[in-house]
Each structure stands twice: as structure tokens, then as C-alpha cells.
């Protein structure tokens, strides 16, 4: 079995993941999903993740799934539209 190629997006997600203290993170091909966010901390964590993204100057954005019922305890981090258009 051949190893998969490490993409630029993989490196970007890795730099964010390694700079945050959270461990309940699911890594998919095109996003990071922070799981099991404690009730009431969703907005605070989104702000903290977006602050870290800005500090590291990464082409990512964190979005809350707080209003989505079943997925209310998750935060998704995806590339910005500008990054997707340029790559």
C-alpha cells in the first residue's frame, strides 16, 4: 500500500492542531472537527480557534455548529473560500 501524499492543506491543519490544547479532534481530508465541546463553551472556543488561526496567519476559518441540533457540540474548521479558489 502506497503512503498518501501530504498536501499543503494537511500541513496547515497540522500546524493549527499542534498549537491548540484540544484533543477531541477528528481530522478529515478537507476539515478539522472539534468534538464534544462542553455546553455553553461553543462560541468561546470558536473565538479562541479563530484567534489562533489569525495569529498563525492560516487560510482557515472556524465555524460553530451550535444551532444544528445533533451536531451542537462540534466546531468545524475549513479552508477559506479564497484559499480554495487559489489552490
N, C-alpha and C positions, 0 to 999 in steps of 0.2 A: 504494500500500500504506500503510495507516494504521499509525502507530507504536503499539506496545503501551503500555498504561498501566503506570506504575511503581507497584508496590504497596508497602505498608508493609513487607512481608516482604523485598522487594527492597532497600529501604533498610537494613534490619537486616543482611542478608547482606553488603551492600556495606561497611558500617562495620566488620564483622569482617574481611573480606577485605583492606581497606586498612590494617588495623592489624597484620597478620601478615606475616612475611618470605617466605612460601612462594609459589612461582609455578606449581607443577603442580596447579592447582585447576580443577575442572570445575564450572561453575555451571548448575544445573538449576532448574526452576520452584519446587521445594519443598525443595531441599537444596544444600549445597556438598559436593563430593567432593575431598578432598586425595589426589592420586595419587602413585605411585612413592615411597612412604615407604621410606627405607633400612631394610634388615633389622635388627631389634633396636631400632629407634627409635620403633616404633608407640606404645607406652604413654607414652613421654616426650612425644611430640608431642600425643597426646590430652590429657595433663595440661596441657601448655602452652596448647593451644587452649581448654580449659575454664577455665583461669586467666584468659585474656584475655576470654573471654565473661563471667565473673564481674566482672572489672574494669570492663568496659564496660556491665554490667548489661543484657545482651541476653537475650531469651527463647529461647535456643538451647541445645543440648547436642551435644557431640562424642562419637561412638561409634566404637570400633575394630572393624575387620573382620578383625582378626589371625587369628582361628580359622576363617575362611571359605574357606580353600584358595586358590582362584583370585583372590580379592579381598583377599588377606592384606596387600598393600601399599597399602591405601586406608583413609581415615578419612572418615566421613560426618558432616556437621553438619546437624541438623534442628531445627525449632522444638520447644519443649517441648509436652507434651500440654495444659498449662494455657493456653498461648498459642493453640493450635488450637481449644480449646473456647470461648475468649472472642472469637475473631475469625471 
